[in-house]
Amino acid sequence: MIVFPANREQWQALSEFLRHYAGVQPSADLICMGWVTEEKKLVIVVGFGGYLGKVAQIHVAYAPGWHFTPRALLGAVFRYAFQTEGREMLLGILNSRNEKAMRLDLHLGFREIFRLHGMHDDGGDLVVLAMTKDECRYLKEQNDAPGVRDEHSAIH
């Protein structure tokens, strides 16, 4: 189930998940949503932040042992960023040595727009990936997947 934080404590829990599993430092403009399993376990958090004009940076964190993103969450993430928030482009910034993240982001439809060679902490390249609203195939899908709610669900 897709969840949005309903209060400050829930926002802190989601942002701490991002910090712990993806190294994202929470900022005042960070907007989070998560995926909670039927067992009520938080396993994925997606955050948007670094808003600049019509662009936002996207962050994704997975709990250990979790290896896929439910299609319902993908649709909700991109609808929220592009339609609700009105962004025209999402940026993902990652380490070139994080091959799993690179594969996932490219599979989702992001494309590489810039690379800073050797600029990640471990010597990897800092890679900037982007997806525009027009490039997002998830907005073109007409049918919502099961589990998506129109209203914002709170974490319980």
C-alpha positions, 0 to 999 in steps of 0.5 A: 500500500502507498503511504504519505506521512500524515504528521511530522513524526511519520515524515521523520520516519520516512526521511530517516529511512531515506537517510539510512538506506540511501544516504539522503540528507533530509531537507525542509522541502523533502516530500516522501511516500512509501510502500508498506507490505500487507505485514505493515512493514515499510520497505521502500521510500521515495523522496522528492526534494531539491526543487528548483523551478520545474525540476525536482530530485528524486531519491529511492531507498529499499529495505534490505532484501527488497528487490523490486518496485511495485507497479502501483508505486511507480505510477503514483510516484510519477503522477505525483511528481509530474501531475500533482507537483507540476514538475517537468523533469526529475533528476536522479544523482547517483554513483556510477559504481551503484550498478543496481541503481543505474540499471533500475533508473535506466530501465524506468526511462531515465537517461544520462545527461551529465557525468562528473568523473571520479567525483563520488566519495569512493572514486566512482563517477557522479552521474546525473540522470533525468526524465521529463514529463513527456518521456515518462511512460508511466503517465501514459498508462491508463489503468491504475494498478491495484493498491493505488488510492486517490487520497493520501494514505497515512502510515499506521 
